[in-house]
Amino acid sequence: MYNEMTAIGQKYGATCSQIGIAWAIAKGTQPIIGATKERHVIEAAEAAKIQLTSEEIAKLEALADATGIDTRGGWEHSME
């Protein structure tokens, strides 16, 4: 997944982390960024400007599924 995120990032001049933030935003979330340095805030602001294509989002979703990453929010789990 890292390699694909890096490749997508190269297209946008963005880091892998910024692609992760852009992906979270594309999914309709408001990611909470653990910023400990000024550059973290700047990178997050720049990531918010990235508009991933539907193909890129689908590719990232498929890769997440293949690696077992749970991309659902806690509120999306069933309450049995």
mmJSON file of the N, C-alpha and C atoms, coordinates in Angstrom:
{"data_MODEL":{"atom_site":{
"group_PDB":["ATOM","ATOM","ATOM","ATOM","ATOM","ATOM","ATOM","ATOM","ATOM","ATOM","ATOM","ATOM","ATOM","ATOM","ATOM","ATOM","ATOM","ATOM","ATOM","ATOM","ATOM","ATOM","ATOM","ATOM","ATOM","ATOM","ATOM","ATOM","ATOM","ATOM","ATOM","ATOM","ATOM","ATOM","ATOM","ATOM","ATOM","ATOM","ATOM","ATOM","ATOM","ATOM","ATOM","ATOM","ATOM","ATOM","ATOM","ATOM","ATOM","ATOM","ATOM","ATOM","ATOM","ATOM","ATOM","ATOM","ATOM","ATOM","ATOM","ATOM","ATOM","ATOM","ATOM","ATOM","ATOM","ATOM","ATOM","ATOM","ATOM","ATOM","ATOM","ATOM","ATOM","ATOM","ATOM","ATOM","ATOM","ATOM","ATOM","ATOM","ATOM","ATOM","ATOM","ATOM","ATOM","ATOM","ATOM","ATOM","ATOM","ATOM","ATOM","ATOM","ATOM","ATOM","ATOM","ATOM","ATOM","ATOM","ATOM","ATOM","ATOM","ATOM","ATOM","ATOM","ATOM","ATOM","ATOM","ATOM","ATOM","ATOM","ATOM","ATOM","ATOM","ATOM","ATOM","ATOM","ATOM","ATOM","ATOM","ATOM","ATOM","ATOM","ATOM","ATOM","ATOM","ATOM","ATOM","ATOM","ATOM","ATOM","ATOM","ATOM","ATOM","ATOM","ATOM","ATOM","ATOM","ATOM","ATOM","ATOM","ATOM","ATOM","ATOM","ATOM","ATOM","ATOM","ATOM","ATOM","ATOM","ATOM","ATOM","ATOM","ATOM","ATOM","ATOM","ATOM","ATOM","ATOM","ATOM","ATOM","ATOM","ATOM","ATOM","ATOM","ATOM","ATOM","ATOM","ATOM","ATOM","ATOM","ATOM","ATOM","ATOM","ATOM","ATOM","ATOM","ATOM","ATOM","ATOM","ATOM","ATOM","ATOM","ATOM","ATOM","ATOM","ATOM","ATOM","ATOM","ATOM","ATOM","ATOM","ATOM","ATOM","ATOM","ATOM","ATOM","ATOM","ATOM","ATOM","ATOM","ATOM","ATOM","ATOM","ATOM","ATOM","ATOM","ATOM","ATOM","ATOM","ATOM","ATOM","ATOM","ATOM","ATOM","ATOM","ATOM","ATOM","ATOM","ATOM","ATOM","ATOM","ATOM","ATOM","ATOM","ATOM","ATOM","ATOM","ATOM","ATOM","ATOM","ATOM","ATOM","ATOM","ATOM","ATOM","ATOM","ATOM","ATOM","ATOM","ATOM"],
"id":[1,2,3,4,5,6,7,8,9,10,11,12,13,14,15,16,17,18,19,20,21,22,23,24,25,26,27,28,29,30,31,32,33,34,35,36,37,38,39,40,41,42,43,44,45,46,47,48,49,50,51,52,53,54,55,56,57,58,59,60,61,62,63,64,65,66,67,68,69,70,71,72,73,74,75,76,77,78,79,80,81,82,83,84,85,86,87,88,89,90,91,92,93,94,95,96,97,98,99,100,101,102,103,104,105,106,107,108,109,110,111,112,113,114,115,116,117,118,119,120,121,122,123,124,125,126,127,128,129,130,131,132,133,134,135,136,137,138,139,140,141,142,143,144,145,146,147,148,149,150,151,152,153,154,155,156,157,158,159,160,161,162,163,164,165,166,167,168,169,170,171,172,173,174,175,176,177,178,179,180,181,182,183,184,185,186,187,188,189,190,191,192,193,194,195,196,197,198,199,200,201,202,203,204,205,206,207,208,209,210,211,212,213,214,215,216,217,218,219,220,221,222,223,224,225,226,227,228,229,230,231,232,233,234,235,236,237,238,239,240],
"type_symbol":["N","C","C","N","C","C","N","C","C","N","C","C","N","C","C","N","C","C","N","C","C","N","C","C","N","C","C","N","C","C","N","C","C","N","C","C","N","C","C","N","C","C","N","C","C","N","C","C","N","C","C","N","C","C","N","C","C","N","C","C","N","C","C","N","C","C","N","C","C","N","C","C","N","C","C","N","C","C","N","C","C","N","C","C","N","C","C","N","C","C","N","C","C","N","C","C","N","C","C","N","C","C","N","C","C","N","C","C","N","C","C","N","C","C","N","C","C","N","C","C","N","C","C","N","C","C","N","C","C","N","C","C","N","C","C","N","C","C","N","C","C","N","C","C","N","C","C","N","C","C","N","C","C","N","C","C","N","C","C","N","C","C","N","C","C","N","C","C","N","C","C","N","C","C","N","C","C","N","C","C","N","C","C","N","C","C","N","C","C","N","C","C","N","C","C","N","C","C","N","C","C","N","C","C","N","C","C","N","C","C","N","C","C","N","C","C","N","C","C","N","C","C","N","C","C","N","C","C","N","C","C","N","C","C","N","C","C","N","C","C"],
"label_atom_id":["N","CA","C","N","CA","C","N","CA","C","N","CA","C","N","CA","C","N","CA","C","N","CA","C","N","CA","C","N","CA","C","N","CA","C","N","CA","C","N","CA","C","N","CA","C","N","CA","C","N","CA","C","N","CA","C","N","CA","C","N","CA","C","N","CA","C","N","CA","C","N","CA","C","N","CA","C","N","CA","C","N","CA","C","N","CA","C","N","CA","C","N","CA","C","N","CA","C","N","CA","C","N","CA","C","N","CA","C","N","CA","C","N","CA","C","N","CA","C","N","CA","C","N","CA","C","N","CA","C","N","CA","C","N","CA","C","N","CA","C","N","CA","C","N","CA","C","N","CA","C","N","CA","C","N","CA","C","N","CA","C","N","CA","C","N","CA","C","N","CA","C","N","CA","C","N","CA","C","N","CA","C","N","CA","C","N","CA","C","N","CA","C","N","CA","C","N","CA","C","N","CA","C","N","CA","C","N","CA","C","N","CA","C","N","CA","C","N","CA","C","N","CA","C","N","CA","C","N","CA","C","N","CA","C","N","CA","C","N","CA","C","N","CA","C","N","CA","C","N","CA","C","N","CA","C","N","CA","C","N","CA","C","N","CA","C","N","CA","C","N","CA","C","N","CA","C","N","CA","C"],
"label_alt_id":[null,null,null,null,null,null,null,null,null,null,null,null,null,null,null,null,null,null,null,null,null,null,null,null,null,null,null,null,null,null,null,null,null,null,null,null,null,null,null,null,null,null,null,null,null,null,null,null,null,null,null,null,null,null,null,null,null,null,null,null,null,null,null,null,null,null,null,null,null,null,null,null,null,null,null,null,null,null,null,null,null,null,null,null,null,null,null,null,null,null,null,null,null,null,null,null,null,null,null,null,null,null,null,null,null,null,null,null,null,null,null,null,null,null,null,null,null,null,null,null,null,null,null,null,null,null,null,null,null,null,null,null,null,null,null,null,null,null,null,null,null,null,null,null,null,null,null,null,null,null,null,null,null,null,null,null,null,null,null,null,null,null,null,null,null,null,null,null,null,null,null,null,null,null,null,null,null,null,null,null,null,null,null,null,null,null,null,null,null,null,null,null,null,null,null,null,null,null,null,null,null,null,null,null,null,null,null,null,null,null,null,null,null,null,null,null,null,null,null,null,null,null,null,null,null,null,null,null,null,null,null,null,null,null,null,null,null,null,null,null],
"label_comp_id":["MET","MET","MET","TYR","TYR","TYR","ASN","ASN","ASN","GLU","GLU","GLU","MET","MET","MET","THR","THR","THR","ALA","ALA","ALA","ILE","ILE","ILE","GLY","GLY","GLY","GLN","GLN","GLN","LYS","LYS","LYS","TYR","TYR","TYR","GLY","GLY","GLY","ALA","ALA","ALA","THR","THR","THR","CYS","CYS","CYS","SER","SER","SER","GLN","GLN","GLN","ILE","ILE","ILE","GLY","GLY","GLY","ILE","ILE","ILE","ALA","ALA","ALA","TRP","TRP","TRP","ALA","ALA","ALA","ILE","ILE","ILE","ALA","ALA","ALA","LYS","LYS","LYS","GLY","GLY","GLY","THR","THR","THR","GLN","GLN","GLN","PRO","PRO","PRO","ILE","ILE","ILE","ILE","ILE","ILE","GLY","GLY","GLY","ALA","ALA","ALA","THR","THR","THR","LYS","LYS","LYS","GLU","GLU","GLU","ARG","ARG","ARG","HIS","HIS","HIS","VAL","VAL","VAL","ILE","ILE","ILE","GLU","GLU","GLU","ALA","ALA","ALA","ALA","ALA","ALA","GLU","GLU","GLU","ALA","ALA","ALA","ALA","ALA","ALA","LYS","LYS","LYS","ILE","ILE","ILE","GLN","GLN","GLN","LEU","LEU","LEU","THR","THR","THR","SER","SER","SER","GLU","GLU","GLU","GLU","GLU","GLU","ILE","ILE","ILE","ALA","ALA","ALA","LYS","LYS","LYS","LEU","LEU","LEU","GLU","GLU","GLU","ALA","ALA","ALA","LEU","LEU","LEU","ALA","ALA","ALA","ASP","ASP","ASP","ALA","ALA","ALA","THR","THR","THR","GLY","GLY","GLY","ILE","ILE","ILE","ASP","ASP","ASP","THR","THR","THR","ARG","ARG","ARG","GLY","GLY","GLY","GLY","GLY","GLY","TRP","TRP","TRP","GLU","GLU","GLU","HIS","HIS","HIS","SER","SER","SER","MET","MET","MET","GLU","GLU","GLU"],
"label_asym_id":["A","A","A","A","A","A","A","A","A","A","A","A","A","A","A","A","A","A","A","A","A","A","A","A","A","A","A","A","A","A","A","A","A","A","A","A","A","A","A","A","A","A","A","A","A","A","A","A","A","A","A","A","A","A","A","A","A","A","A","A","A","A","A","A","A","A","A","A","A","A","A","A","A","A","A","A","A","A","A","A","A","A","A","A","A","A","A","A","A","A","A","A","A","A","A","A","A","A","A","A","A","A","A","A","A","A","A","A","A","A","A","A","A","A","A","A","A","A","A","A","A","A","A","A","A","A","A","A","A","A","A","A","A","A","A","A","A","A","A","A","A","A","A","A","A","A","A","A","A","A","A","A","A","A","A","A","A","A","A","A","A","A","A","A","A","A","A","A","A","A","A","A","A","A","A","A","A","A","A","A","A","A","A","A","A","A","A","A","A","A","A","A","A","A","A","A","A","A","A","A","A","A","A","A","A","A","A","A","A","A","A","A","A","A","A","A","A","A","A","A","A","A","A","A","A","A","A","A","A","A","A","A","A","A","A","A","A","A","A","A"],
"label_entity_id":["1","1","1","1","1","1","1","1","1","1","1","1","1","1","1","1","1","1","1","1","1","1","1","1","1","1","1","1","1","1","1","1","1","1","1","1","1","1","1","1","1","1","1","1","1","1","1","1","1","1","1","1","1","1","1","1","1","1","1","1","1","1","1","1","1","1","1","1","1","1","1","1","1","1","1","1","1","1","1","1","1","1","1","1","1","1","1","1","1","1","1","1","1","1","1","1","1","1","1","1","1","1","1","1","1","1","1","1","1","1","1","1","1","1","1","1","1","1","1","1","1","1","1","1","1","1","1","1","1","1","1","1","1","1","1","1","1","1","1","1","1","1","1","1","1","1","1","1","1","1","1","1","1","1","1","1","1","1","1","1","1","1","1","1","1","1","1","1","1","1","1","1","1","1","1","1","1","1","1","1","1","1","1","1","1","1","1","1","1","1","1","1","1","1","1","1","1","1","1","1","1","1","1","1","1","1","1","1","1","1","1","1","1","1","1","1","1","1","1","1","1","1","1","1","1","1","1","1","1","1","1","1","1","1","1","1","1","1","1","1"],
"label_seq_id":[1,1,1,2,2,2,3,3,3,4,4,4,5,5,5,6,6,6,7,7,7,8,8,8,9,9,9,10,10,10,11,11,11,12,12,12,13,13,13,14,14,14,15,15,15,16,16,16,17,17,17,18,18,18,19,19,19,20,20,20,21,21,21,22,22,22,23,23,23,24,24,24,25,25,25,26,26,26,27,27,27,28,28,28,29,29,29,30,30,30,31,31,31,32,32,32,33,33,33,34,34,34,35,35,35,36,36,36,37,37,37,38,38,38,39,39,39,40,40,40,41,41,41,42,42,42,43,43,43,44,44,44,45,45,45,46,46,46,47,47,47,48,48,48,49,49,49,50,50,50,51,51,51,52,52,52,53,53,53,54,54,54,55,55,55,56,56,56,57,57,57,58,58,58,59,59,59,60,60,60,61,61,61,62,62,62,63,63,63,64,64,64,65,65,65,66,66,66,67,67,67,68,68,68,69,69,69,70,70,70,71,71,71,72,72,72,73,73,73,74,74,74,75,75,75,76,76,76,77,77,77,78,78,78,79,79,79,80,80,80],
"pdbx_PDB_ins_code":[null,null,null,null,null,null,null,null,null,null,null,null,null,null,null,null,null,null,null,null,null,null,null,null,null,null,null,null,null,null,null,null,null,null,null,null,null,null,null,null,null,null,null,null,null,null,null,null,null,null,null,null,null,null,null,null,null,null,null,null,null,null,null,null,null,null,null,null,null,null,null,null,null,null,null,null,null,null,null,null,null,null,null,null,null,null,null,null,null,null,null,null,null,null,null,null,null,null,null,null,null,null,null,null,null,null,null,null,null,null,null,null,null,null,null,null,null,null,null,null,null,null,null,null,null,null,null,null,null,null,null,null,null,null,null,null,null,null,null,null,null,null,null,null,null,null,null,null,null,null,null,null,null,null,null,null,null,null,null,null,null,null,null,null,null,null,null,null,null,null,null,null,null,null,null,null,null,null,null,null,null,null,null,null,null,null,null,null,null,null,null,null,null,null,null,null,null,null,null,null,null,null,null,null,null,null,null,null,null,null,null,null,null,null,null,null,null,null,null,null,null,null,null,null,null,null,null,null,null,null,null,null,null,null,null,null,null,null,null,null],
"Cartn_x":[0.825,0.0,0.874,1.962,2.86,3.359,3.746,4.256,3.21,1.973,0.906,0.612,0.61,0.377,1.503,2.724,3.862,3.72,3.307,3.126,2.039,0.935,-0.136,0.38,1.122,1.679,2.584,3.362,4.251,3.456,2.294,1.426,1.015,0.795,0.324,1.437,2.659,3.743,3.51,2.991,2.589,3.273,3.32,3.887,2.842,3.329,2.435,1.428,1.888,1.001,-0.097,0.267,-0.735,-1.779,-1.358,-2.322,-3.276,-2.768,-3.633,-4.657,-4.23,-5.15,-6.185,-5.724,-6.634,-7.645,-7.203,-8.091,-9.15,-8.741,-9.698,-10.732,-10.287,-11.207,-12.152,-11.618,-12.449,-13.527,-13.271,-14.246,-15.295,-15.171,-16.155,-15.841,-14.601,-14.229,-13.498,-13.342,-12.52,-11.394,-10.278,-9.215,-8.618,-8.302,-7.625,-6.138,-5.394,-3.981,-3.179,-2.275,-1.401,-0.22,-0.425,0.61,1.459,2.756,3.689,4.68,4.629,5.523,4.722,5.208,4.532,4.366,5.374,5.303,4.162,3.786,2.664,1.364,1.188,-0.018,-0.032,1.112,1.212,0.945,1.54,1.32,-0.144,-0.792,-2.207,-3.068,-2.757,-3.504,-3.337,-2.129,-1.887,-2.605,-2.645,-3.325,-4.814,-5.397,-6.831,-7.166,-6.178,-6.388,-6.34,-5.866,-5.716,-7.081,-7.412,-8.658,-8.319,-8.375,-8.093,-9.187,-8.804,-9.79,-10.549,-11.686,-12.458,-11.663,-10.845,-10.008,-8.947,-8.347,-7.335,-7.96,-9.128,-9.822,-10.158,-10.668,-11.005,-9.768,-8.644,-7.4,-6.935,-7.008,-6.604,-7.538,-8.817,-9.778,-9.468,-9.199,-8.892,-7.612,-6.612,-5.362,-5.569,-6.372,-6.664,-7.371,-8.344,-9.054,-8.09,-7.175,-6.23,-5.259,-4.976,-4.039,-4.734,-6.053,-6.8,-6.986,-6.685,-6.89,-8.384,-8.872,-10.288,-10.475,-11.137,-11.307,-12.65,-13.414,-14.705,-14.519,-15.382,-15.388,-16.04,-15.757,-16.324,-17.839,-18.459,-19.905,-20.504,-19.679,-20.173,-20.259,-19.706,-19.746,-21.118,-21.556,-22.861,-22.78,-23.884,-23.949,-24.76,-24.11,-24.811,-24.707],
"Cartn_y":[-1.187,0.0,1.257,1.2,2.354,2.757,1.768,2.064,2.77,2.317,2.941,4.353,4.531,5.868,6.813,6.307,7.111,7.49,6.542,6.808,7.855,7.733,8.726,10.078,10.068,11.303,12.01,11.253,11.858,12.639,12.137,12.814,14.194,14.294,15.544,16.347,15.836,16.498,16.45,15.319,15.171,13.963,13.965,12.838,11.731,10.583,9.45,9.846,10.553,10.999,11.91,12.8,13.71,12.95,11.896,11.09,10.398,9.931,9.342,10.333,11.562,12.598,12.904,13.043,13.32,12.189,10.95,9.784,9.846,10.159,10.262,11.348,12.479,13.569,13.144,12.437,11.958,10.997,10.316,9.384,10.113,11.443,12.225,12.411,12.183,12.348,13.664,14.026,15.165,14.585,14.2,13.538,14.45,13.863,14.582,14.313,15.358,15.246,15.471,14.556,14.709,15.595,16.883,17.832,18.232,17.943,18.345,19.383,19.637,20.615,21.463,22.653,23.56,22.921,22.175,21.563,20.556,19.918,18.98,19.705,20.873,21.673,22.122,22.569,23.021,21.862,20.701,19.521,19.102,19.149,18.776,19.754,21.037,22.037,21.816,21.489,21.207,19.929,18.936,17.677,17.9,18.846,19.126,19.666,20.145,20.677,19.6,18.412,17.325,16.713,16.62,15.993,14.674,13.583,12.273,11.903,11.183,10.709,9.526,9.226,8.068,6.784,6.72,5.542,5.408,6.515,6.476,6.068,6.593,6.224,4.737,4.252,2.825,1.956,2.4,1.637,1.577,2.713,2.743,1.886,1.911,1.069,-0.406,-0.791,-2.193,-2.635,-1.776,-2.108,-2.22,-1.333,-1.401,-2.713,-3.077,-4.35,-5.532,-5.492,-6.598,-6.724,-5.616,-5.657,-5.822,-5.821,-5.998,-4.722,-3.578,-2.308,-2.023,-1.746,-1.436,0.063,0.451,1.871,2.414,1.594,2.063,2.833,3.786,4.499,3.64,3.929,3.174,3.147,4.2,4.28,3.389,2.853,2.019,0.54,0.15,-1.247,-1.59,-2.808,-3.21,-3.329,-3.097,-3.164,-4.382,-5.518,-6.771,-7.089],
"Cartn_z":[0.0,0.0,0.0,0.74,0.817,-0.558,-1.369,-2.711,-3.561,-3.475,-4.268,-3.761,-2.446,-1.896,-2.304,-2.333,-2.767,-4.235,-5.068,-6.497,-6.728,-6.011,-6.126,-5.643,-4.56,-4.023,-5.01,-5.766,-6.762,-7.798,-8.143,-9.115,-8.602,-7.293,-6.686,-6.009,-6.048,-5.337,-3.842,-3.363,-1.97,-1.336,-0.011,0.724,0.877,1.278,1.563,2.649,3.653,4.738,4.217,3.314,2.754,1.934,1.25,0.497,1.472,2.603,3.614,4.132,4.353,4.815,3.725,2.484,1.371,1.206,1.407,1.31,2.399,3.62,4.723,4.438,3.923,3.597,2.472,1.478,0.367,0.847,1.954,2.527,3.37,3.469,4.204,5.669,6.055,7.455,7.67,8.892,9.29,10.132,9.497,10.248,11.321,12.438,13.513,13.338,13.087,12.793,14.068,14.364,15.522,15.154,15.219,14.814,16.009,15.914,16.964,16.458,15.161,14.548,13.568,13.33,12.401,11.023,10.576,9.243,9.142,10.255,10.236,9.898,10.461,10.195,8.737,8.251,6.86,5.903,6.176,5.322,5.321,6.474,6.553,5.761,5.857,5.097,3.601,3.168,1.76,1.326,2.19,1.87,1.639,2.364,2.224,0.834,0.103,-1.242,-2.322,-1.965,-2.943,-3.239,-4.506,-4.947,-5.636,-4.89,-5.475,-6.467,-7.51,-8.48,-7.886,-8.474,-7.996,-8.184,-9.234,-9.464,-8.374,-7.98,-6.916,-5.58,-5.299,-4.057,-4.073,-5.199,-5.315,-5.154,-5.732,-5.624,-4.168,-3.473,-2.066,-1.208,-1.505,-0.778,-0.985,-2.228,-2.54,-1.839,-1.83,-1.151,0.36,0.92,2.357,2.685,1.854,2.073,2.011,1.045,0.86,2.033,2.721,3.841,5.182,5.157,6.407,7.204,6.605,7.296,7.349,8.532,8.712,8.517,7.433,7.122,7.599,8.315,8.817,10.116,10.326,11.598,12.666,13.921,15.028,15.022,14.519,14.47,13.396,12.495,11.404,11.763,12.906,13.314,13.883,13.644,14.184,15.698,16.342,17.802,18.205,18.194,18.512,19.968],
"occupancy":[1.0,1.0,1.0,1.0,1.0,1.0,1.0,1.0,1.0,1.0,1.0,1.0,1.0,1.0,1.0,1.0,1.0,1.0,1.0,1.0,1.0,1.0,1.0,1.0,1.0,1.0,1.0,1.0,1.0,1.0,1.0,1.0,1.0,1.0,1.0,1.0,1.0,1.0,1.0,1.0,1.0,1.0,1.0,1.0,1.0,1.0,1.0,1.0,1.0,1.0,1.0,1.0,1.0,1.0,1.0,1.0,1.0,1.0,1.0,1.0,1.0,1.0,1.0,1.0,1.0,1.0,1.0,1.0,1.0,1.0,1.0,1.0,1.0,1.0,1.0,1.0,1.0,1.0,1.0,1.0,1.0,1.0,1.0,1.0,1.0,1.0,1.0,1.0,1.0,1.0,1.0,1.0,1.0,1.0,1.0,1.0,1.0,1.0,1.0,1.0,1.0,1.0,1.0,1.0,1.0,1.0,1.0,1.0,1.0,1.0,1.0,1.0,1.0,1.0,1.0,1.0,1.0,1.0,1.0,1.0,1.0,1.0,1.0,1.0,1.0,1.0,1.0,1.0,1.0,1.0,1.0,1.0,1.0,1.0,1.0,1.0,1.0,1.0,1.0,1.0,1.0,1.0,1.0,1.0,1.0,1.0,1.0,1.0,1.0,1.0,1.0,1.0,1.0,1.0,1.0,1.0,1.0,1.0,1.0,1.0,1.0,1.0,1.0,1.0,1.0,1.0,1.0,1.0,1.0,1.0,1.0,1.0,1.0,1.0,1.0,1.0,1.0,1.0,1.0,1.0,1.0,1.0,1.0,1.0,1.0,1.0,1.0,1.0,1.0,1.0,1.0,1.0,1.0,1.0,1.0,1.0,1.0,1.0,1.0,1.0,1.0,1.0,1.0,1.0,1.0,1.0,1.0,1.0,1.0,1.0,1.0,1.0,1.0,1.0,1.0,1.0,1.0,1.0,1.0,1.0,1.0,1.0,1.0,1.0,1.0,1.0,1.0,1.0,1.0,1.0,1.0,1.0,1.0,1.0,1.0,1.0,1.0,1.0,1.0,1.0],
"B_iso_or_equiv":[0.0,0.0,0.0,0.0,0.0,0.0,0.0,0.0,0.0,0.0,0.0,0.0,0.0,0.0,0.0,0.0,0.0,0.0,0.0,0.0,0.0,0.0,0.0,0.0,0.0,0.0,0.0,0.0,0.0,0.0,0.0,0.0,0.0,0.0,0.0,0.0,0.0,0.0,0.0,0.0,0.0,0.0,0.0,0.0,0.0,0.0,0.0,0.0,0.0,0.0,0.0,0.0,0.0,0.0,0.0,0.0,0.0,0.0,0.0,0.0,0.0,0.0,0.0,0.0,0.0,0.0,0.0,0.0,0.0,0.0,0.0,0.0,0.0,0.0,0.0,0.0,0.0,0.0,0.0,0.0,0.0,0.0,0.0,0.0,0.0,0.0,0.0,0.0,0.0,0.0,0.0,0.0,0.0,0.0,0.0,0.0,0.0,0.0,0.0,0.0,0.0,0.0,0.0,0.0,0.0,0.0,0.0,0.0,0.0,0.0,0.0,0.0,0.0,0.0,0.0,0.0,0.0,0.0,0.0,0.0,0.0,0.0,0.0,0.0,0.0,0.0,0.0,0.0,0.0,0.0,0.0,0.0,0.0,0.0,0.0,0.0,0.0,0.0,0.0,0.0,0.0,0.0,0.0,0.0,0.0,0.0,0.0,0.0,0.0,0.0,0.0,0.0,0.0,0.0,0.0,0.0,0.0,0.0,0.0,0.0,0.0,0.0,0.0,0.0,0.0,0.0,0.0,0.0,0.0,0.0,0.0,0.0,0.0,0.0,0.0,0.0,0.0,0.0,0.0,0.0,0.0,0.0,0.0,0.0,0.0,0.0,0.0,0.0,0.0,0.0,0.0,0.0,0.0,0.0,0.0,0.0,0.0,0.0,0.0,0.0,0.0,0.0,0.0,0.0,0.0,0.0,0.0,0.0,0.0,0.0,0.0,0.0,0.0,0.0,0.0,0.0,0.0,0.0,0.0,0.0,0.0,0.0,0.0,0.0,0.0,0.0,0.0,0.0,0.0,0.0,0.0,0.0,0.0,0.0,0.0,0.0,0.0,0.0,0.0,0.0],
"pdbx_formal_charge":[null,null,null,null,null,null,null,null,null,null,null,null,null,null,null,null,null,null,null,null,null,null,null,null,null,null,null,null,null,null,null,null,null,null,null,null,null,null,null,null,null,null,null,null,null,null,null,null,null,null,null,null,null,null,null,null,null,null,null,null,null,null,null,null,null,null,null,null,null,null,null,null,null,null,null,null,null,null,null,null,null,null,null,null,null,null,null,null,null,null,null,null,null,null,null,null,null,null,null,null,null,null,null,null,null,null,null,null,null,null,null,null,null,null,null,null,null,null,null,null,null,null,null,null,null,null,null,null,null,null,null,null,null,null,null,null,null,null,null,null,null,null,null,null,null,null,null,null,null,null,null,null,null,null,null,null,null,null,null,null,null,null,null,null,null,null,null,null,null,null,null,null,null,null,null,null,null,null,null,null,null,null,null,null,null,null,null,null,null,null,null,null,null,null,null,null,null,null,null,null,null,null,null,null,null,null,null,null,null,null,null,null,null,null,null,null,null,null,null,null,null,null,null,null,null,null,null,null,null,null,null,null,null,null,null,null,null,null,null,null],
"auth_seq_id":[1,1,1,2,2,2,3,3,3,4,4,4,5,5,5,6,6,6,7,7,7,8,8,8,9,9,9,10,10,10,11,11,11,12,12,12,13,13,13,14,14,14,15,15,15,16,16,16,17,17,17,18,18,18,19,19,19,20,20,20,21,21,21,22,22,22,23,23,23,24,24,24,25,25,25,26,26,26,27,27,27,28,28,28,29,29,29,30,30,30,31,31,31,32,32,32,33,33,33,34,34,34,35,35,35,36,36,36,37,37,37,38,38,38,39,39,39,40,40,40,41,41,41,42,42,42,43,43,43,44,44,44,45,45,45,46,46,46,47,47,47,48,48,48,49,49,49,50,50,50,51,51,51,52,52,52,53,53,53,54,54,54,55,55,55,56,56,56,57,57,57,58,58,58,59,59,59,60,60,60,61,61,61,62,62,62,63,63,63,64,64,64,65,65,65,66,66,66,67,67,67,68,68,68,69,69,69,70,70,70,71,71,71,72,72,72,73,73,73,74,74,74,75,75,75,76,76,76,77,77,77,78,78,78,79,79,79,80,80,80],
"auth_comp_id":["MET","MET","MET","TYR","TYR","TYR","ASN","ASN","ASN","GLU","GLU","GLU","MET","MET","MET","THR","THR","THR","ALA","ALA","ALA","ILE","ILE","ILE","GLY","GLY","GLY","GLN","GLN","GLN","LYS","LYS","LYS","TYR","TYR","TYR","GLY","GLY","GLY","ALA","ALA","ALA","THR","THR","THR","CYS","CYS","CYS","SER","SER","SER","GLN","GLN","GLN","ILE","ILE","ILE","GLY","GLY","GLY","ILE","ILE","ILE","ALA","ALA","ALA","TRP","TRP","TRP","ALA","ALA","ALA","ILE","ILE","ILE","ALA","ALA","ALA","LYS","LYS","LYS","GLY","GLY","GLY","THR","THR","THR","GLN","GLN","GLN","PRO","PRO","PRO","ILE","ILE","ILE","ILE","ILE","ILE","GLY","GLY","GLY","ALA","ALA","ALA","THR","THR","THR","LYS","LYS","LYS","GLU","GLU","GLU","ARG","ARG","ARG","HIS","HIS","HIS","VAL","VAL","VAL","ILE","ILE","ILE","GLU","GLU","GLU","ALA","ALA","ALA","ALA","ALA","ALA","GLU","GLU","GLU","ALA","ALA","ALA","ALA","ALA","ALA","LYS","LYS","LYS","ILE","ILE","ILE","GLN","GLN","GLN","LEU","LEU","LEU","THR","THR","THR","SER","SER","SER","GLU","GLU","GLU","GLU","GLU","GLU","ILE","ILE","ILE","ALA","ALA","ALA","LYS","LYS","LYS","LEU","LEU","LEU","GLU","GLU","GLU","ALA","ALA","ALA","LEU","LEU","LEU","ALA","ALA","ALA","ASP","ASP","ASP","ALA","ALA","ALA","THR","THR","THR","GLY","GLY","GLY","ILE","ILE","ILE","ASP","ASP","ASP","THR","THR","THR","ARG","ARG","ARG","GLY","GLY","GLY","GLY","GLY","GLY","TRP","TRP","TRP","GLU","GLU","GLU","HIS","HIS","HIS","SER","SER","SER","MET","MET","MET","GLU","GLU","GLU"],
"auth_asym_id":["A","A","A","A","A","A","A","A","A","A","A","A","A","A","A","A","A","A","A","A","A","A","A","A","A","A","A","A","A","A","A","A","A","A","A","A","A","A","A","A","A","A","A","A","A","A","A","A","A","A","A","A","A","A","A","A","A","A","A","A","A","A","A","A","A","A","A","A","A","A","A","A","A","A","A","A","A","A","A","A","A","A","A","A","A","A","A","A","A","A","A","A","A","A","A","A","A","A","A","A","A","A","A","A","A","A","A","A","A","A","A","A","A","A","A","A","A","A","A","A","A","A","A","A","A","A","A","A","A","A","A","A","A","A","A","A","A","A","A","A","A","A","A","A","A","A","A","A","A","A","A","A","A","A","A","A","A","A","A","A","A","A","A","A","A","A","A","A","A","A","A","A","A","A","A","A","A","A","A","A","A","A","A","A","A","A","A","A","A","A","A","A","A","A","A","A","A","A","A","A","A","A","A","A","A","A","A","A","A","A","A","A","A","A","A","A","A","A","A","A","A","A","A","A","A","A","A","A","A","A","A","A","A","A","A","A","A","A","A","A"],
"auth_atom_id":["N","CA","C","N","CA","C","N","CA","C","N","CA","C","N","CA","C","N","CA","C","N","CA","C","N","CA","C","N","CA","C","N","CA","C","N","CA","C","N","CA","C","N","CA","C","N","CA","C","N","CA","C","N","CA","C","N","CA","C","N","CA","C","N","CA","C","N","CA","C","N","CA","C","N","CA","C","N","CA","C","N","CA","C","N","CA","C","N","CA","C","N","CA","C","N","CA","C","N","CA","C","N","CA","C","N","CA","C","N","CA","C","N","CA","C","N","CA","C","N","CA","C","N","CA","C","N","CA","C","N","CA","C","N","CA","C","N","CA","C","N","CA","C","N","CA","C","N","CA","C","N","CA","C","N","CA","C","N","CA","C","N","CA","C","N","CA","C","N","CA","C","N","CA","C","N","CA","C","N","CA","C","N","CA","C","N","CA","C","N","CA","C","N","CA","C","N","CA","C","N","CA","C","N","CA","C","N","CA","C","N","CA","C","N","CA","C","N","CA","C","N","CA","C","N","CA","C","N","CA","C","N","CA","C","N","CA","C","N","CA","C","N","CA","C","N","CA","C","N","CA","C","N","CA","C","N","CA","C","N","CA","C","N","CA","C","N","CA","C","N","CA","C","N","CA","C","N","CA","C"],
"pdbx_PDB_model_num":[1,1,1,1,1,1,1,1,1,1,1,1,1,1,1,1,1,1,1,1,1,1,1,1,1,1,1,1,1,1,1,1,1,1,1,1,1,1,1,1,1,1,1,1,1,1,1,1,1,1,1,1,1,1,1,1,1,1,1,1,1,1,1,1,1,1,1,1,1,1,1,1,1,1,1,1,1,1,1,1,1,1,1,1,1,1,1,1,1,1,1,1,1,1,1,1,1,1,1,1,1,1,1,1,1,1,1,1,1,1,1,1,1,1,1,1,1,1,1,1,1,1,1,1,1,1,1,1,1,1,1,1,1,1,1,1,1,1,1,1,1,1,1,1,1,1,1,1,1,1,1,1,1,1,1,1,1,1,1,1,1,1,1,1,1,1,1,1,1,1,1,1,1,1,1,1,1,1,1,1,1,1,1,1,1,1,1,1,1,1,1,1,1,1,1,1,1,1,1,1,1,1,1,1,1,1,1,1,1,1,1,1,1,1,1,1,1,1,1,1,1,1,1,1,1,1,1,1,1,1,1,1,1,1,1,1,1,1,1,1]
}}}
